[in-house]
Amino acid sequence: MDRFIKFFEEASVSQKLLITGGFCAFLLFLMGASYLLTNYNINTVPKDTSAENNADLPADDGSKSDDGEWEVYTGETYKLSYPQDLSLEAGEVSDGGQEILLKGKHGSTNYTIELQVLDNTTSSVVDIHELFRSFKYQEENIVMGGLETKIFSGKIDKPWEKAVAVEYKGNIYKLQFSYESEQQSPQMEEIFRQVIDRFSFI
């Protein structure tokens, strides 16, 4: 190093300019190489975008929402669609009406969806509405089978419940949904909403 300093001091002006220019060029070369290597790593290392791509996707709640994953039960006057992973039991209620019971599971929570078809001489939509109003359930407008009606939501003791009823050609059609959970489950309740939306008369 001392020799270089002594040589630089004894060098002519032109030699000093050449040495300085060469040194500067070497520094620029190192800086450019460092930038290129850093930029190459940033642009060529694959970025994990799985979290970003999935950010807008709905959480998998266990429900079946595609048409190909739904079954259809056809009664005399109606069609009841339901996710294919639900079990179905058909029977009769005590006063002679028809009952379809669907049983499903979301995570560790069991739930049921029950359809009752009753003669309008034994029950009425008004009576059903008044019953759930007496429970202080919340109500809102909804359409079932193309008919405007009310849906009631609430909880007495343990089960969360939702219920909707319409009258069609002399019969009352009541759909009721229930599950036991400490917290209300929007995911399970969305399944019931889809069952209502897909219900139709024939």
JOZIPE-V505218 format. One record per helix or strand. SS is the DSSP state (2 for helix, 1 for strand). FROM is the first residue (numbers start at 1). LEN is the number of residues. If there is no record, write none. Layout:
ss:from:len
SS:FROM:LEN
SS:FROM:LEN
This chain:
ss:from:len
2:2:9
2:13:32
2:50:5
2:67:3
1:70:5
1:78:6
1:87:6
1:98:9
1:109:11
2:125:10
1:138:7
1:147:9
1:159:10
1:171:10
2:186:13
1:200:2
